[in-house]
């Protein structure tokens, strides 16, 4: 743990640069040599990737962020009251922009003692923690740098916690991965503690594709940025401009897929891995899935993980939902 000066935040780093590099090396070696090449969306979020994603959230096509925010604006006091919490934990906190609505609701209730933002991007997390401590000086801010897939059980357990997983990020996991993640989250909760999850709901595929392939090309730049991450971290020589961004809706699985499609046959070298990877013309690398949910599926997956849904809120159009569940 690294403690900052008195009056500032504290931070635990469970994903130091050397471990982050090791994990990336291992995952890239596996994903880039698979029959269908793939990468985990974790690797989008270097400092530049975080900046691009924040830009995406303000785009006219990208409805999830503003819709979830509108639900929170209407329901955050209800959420805080139902949770009975004095500690807020946010998974994948980023800049914690929407979280401030919950923090304000806790402030009105006079019940918040501690905020624990959890994220993979250390630089973004430190900047957010500094800002939050300045805005909410009476709240203890204890940041945790970690990976959902490895470090959830290391989140501090003191206090009565509300664990929030916003933004529809749960949809980045395949069903079997989601089951494991939700079960891990349930195990980290003490009886009576709550979990708040944001889920993007099934809708017109044209709207979904537009949300992941905006007219300004910001999402395309965000997607291609992962190749810059590989170049910088693994001594790669990806020609970033040699790949097209592709977003498509998989109707059978009810999820969006983001791909990078090679414009020509090319051989990419990753010096730090001692690896050369061939992309045929038109061959694509899967960089993200984003599952879209039906309300009954959200409830059933929470129950299967050992969580009891106690309330759910959606917008009038039924685009997005927040569901509160209790251990």
N, C-alpha and C positions, 0 to 999 in steps of 0.2 A: 504494500500500500504506500502511496505517496501522499503525504499530508501537505497541504498548502498553508500559507500563513493564516494566523488567527483572523476570523471574520470572513474567510473565503471558503471554497469547497474542498472536499477531500476526494480522492480518486483511487480506485483499485484497477490495476492493469493486469488482466489475465491473458491478454493477447499482445505481448510485447512484439516489437518489429521482427525479432528472430523467429518467434513462433508463427507469426503471420506469414513470414516468408516461407517457412517450412511447409505450412499448410497449403499455401498457394502452389508451391513446387509439386507437392504430392497430387493435388487435385488437377492441376493443369496437365501433368504427365498422364493421368488416367483419362481425363475428359478429352484431350486432344488426340488420343490414340484409339478412342472408342470407334465402333462402326459408324454410329451417328455422333459426331463430335459435339461436345457440350461443355459449358462452364456453369458454375453456381453463380447466382446473382450477387452473392456476397462481394464479388470482385469488382462490381461496378463502383463501389463506394470508397474510392480514394478521395482526396480533397476536392479535385475537379469534378468527380462524379457526384459528390454531395451537392456541389454548387449547381450542376446541371439539373439534378433531380428537383431541387428547390425551384428552379425556373420552370420545370415541367408542371409543378403543382399549380402554377398560376396561369397556365395556358387555357384558352377557351374550350378546347376539346377535352381537357382532362377534368372531368366532373368529380372524381372520387374525393379529392381533398376538400373542395368547397362544399360538397354535399355532406360529408362527414362533419365538417366544421359547423354547418348549419344545424345539424342534429345536436351536436354538443352544446351549441349556444342555447338551444331550447331545453335541453334535458340534463345539463351538467349538474344542476342542483339536486335533481332526482337521483342521479347516479351516485353522487357523493353521499347523500342521505341513506340510500339503500345499502351502500357498501359498509358503512360503519367504520371506515378506515381512518387511521391517523398517519399512514405512510403510503405514498404513491410511488409505484415502480413503473417505469415505462420502457418496454422492450423496443429496440430500434428507434431510439428517441430522436436522432438527428439534431435538428435545431430546436426541437420541442415547441414548435410554433403553435400547434393546436392544443398542446398540453397545458398551455397557459390558461385556457378556459377552465380546465379541471382545477388547476392551482387556484384560480380566482374563486371558484365555487367552494373549495376547501377553506379559503381565507374567509369567505362570508360565513361559513359554518363554524369557523374558529377551531377546526379540528386537525389541521395538518401540522405534523411535527417534522416530517422528513420526506425528501424527494430523491429517488434513486433513478437517474437516467442511465440506460444500458445501451451501448452501441459498439459497433465494430470499428468505427472511424474515430481514432483518438483525438485528432486535431479538431474535428467538428465538435466532439463531445466536450472537450476542454473549453472551447469558445462558448458553447451553449451553457455550460455549468457556470462560467464566469458571469455571463449575462443574467442568468436566473438568480444567482446569489445576490446580485445587485438589485434586481427587481423584487425579490422576496427575501429580504435580509433576515427575517425571523425564522426562516425555514432552513433546516440542515440539508445541504445538497451533497450527496455522496454518489459520485459518478462511478460507473463500472464499465471498463473496456473489455468486451468479450464477444464471442460468437454464439449465436443461439444454439448451434449444434453441439457445443462443447461445455458451455459455462453457466447454463441456467441455474444449476444447483448451487452455484457459488454466490448467488445474489443474497445480500444480507437478509436475515429472517426476523430481526427484531421489529417490534411494533405490530400493529394490525394492518395488513397490507391490502391495497387494491393494485393488482398487476394489470396494466393496460397494454394492449397490443393493437395499435391503431393503423389506419391507412390501408387496410386490406392486405397487409404484408403476409398474413397467414396463407394467402393464396399463392405465394411463391413456392410453396411446398407441395409435392405430390401427395395423394391421399395417404399412402403408407407412411410418408415422412411426417405428415400432419398429425396422424394418430400418435406417433412417437413423441412429437413435440408437445401436443396437448397433454399427453399422459405425464410427461416430465414436468410441465407447468403445474399440473394438478398435484404432483408429489411434492413440489416445493411449497405449496400452500398449506397452511394450518387449517383445521376445521373452522369454518365460518369466514375465512378470508375469501376475497372475490377476484374474479378475472373478467376484464372488459375487453371484448374483441370486436374489431371493425371488419366487416365483410362486404365486398362488392357483390351485388346481386346479378343474376342472369337477366339479360336484356337484349335488345336489338343488336345483332352482331355488327352492323354498320357503325353504330355508336361506339362499340367496344374497340373496333379496329382504329377508328379515328382517334380515340383517346391514346393509343399507343403508336400512332403514326401521324403526328400533328403536321399541319401545313407549313409551319415555320422550320421544321426539321430539327427541333431541339431534342426530341426523343431519339432520332437517328444519331445525333452527335453523342448523346448519352450512351447509346448502345455501342457505337464504335470506340468510345473512350476505353472500354475494357481491353481493347487491343493495345492501346497506349500503356495501360497498366502492365500488361504482359511484357511489352517491349522494355519498359523501365525496370521491372522487377526481375525479369528472367533473361535479360540480354537478348530479347527477341528482335526480329526484323520484319514484323508485320507491316505491309503496306496498307495503312489504315484506309486510304482512299480506294483501295482495291476491293473493298467489301461494301455491299449495299445493305441497308437496314430493311428488314422484312417483318411486318406484324401480320399475323393471321389468326383467325378464330377457329379453334378445334371444336366443332359442334358435338362430337361424340363425348369428349372429355369435359366440355363446357369450360374451356380455359383459353386465354390468349397465349400465343407463343411469339417470342421475339427471337429472330434469327439474324445472323450476319452471313450474307451469301457472296461467295467469291465471284468476282467479275471475270476471272480468267483462271487458267491453270497456273498455280504458283506453289513454290516450295518455301516454306517458312522455317527459319532456324531459330532455336531457343538455346543460346550458347550455354546458359547456366544449367540447363538440363541435359546437354549433350544430345539434343533431340532435333530432328528435322521432320516437319509435318507437311505432307502434300495435300493441297486443296485442288480438286478438279474444278473446271469451270462450272459454275452453278451449284457447287457443293456448299452446304450451309452449316453453320455452327450455331447450336441452340444456346442462347444466353439467359433466357428467362421464361418461365411460365407464370401466368397470373390467373388462378382459378376464380371462377364466378360461382356464386352459391345460390342455392334455394334455401329459404328459411328452415324448412324441415331437416335439411342436411346439416345445417349449423347446429341445430338442437341435438340431433342424434349423435354427432361427433363429440359434442361437449359431454353428453351423458355417458358415452362409451369411455371417455377419458376419466370419469369419476367426478364430473362437475354438474351441478344442478342449475339449469337456466332459470333465472328468477324474473328477468324483464328483458324486453327487446324494443328498440325504437328504430323507426325508419322515416325517410322523407316521404312526402305526399306521393311522389311518382314511383316510389318503390325501387330506387336506384341503389341504395346503400343501407346497411343496417348496423347498429351497435347492439351487442348482446351482453348482458351482465349475468355471470354465473357464479355460484358459490361452491366451495369445497365442502 
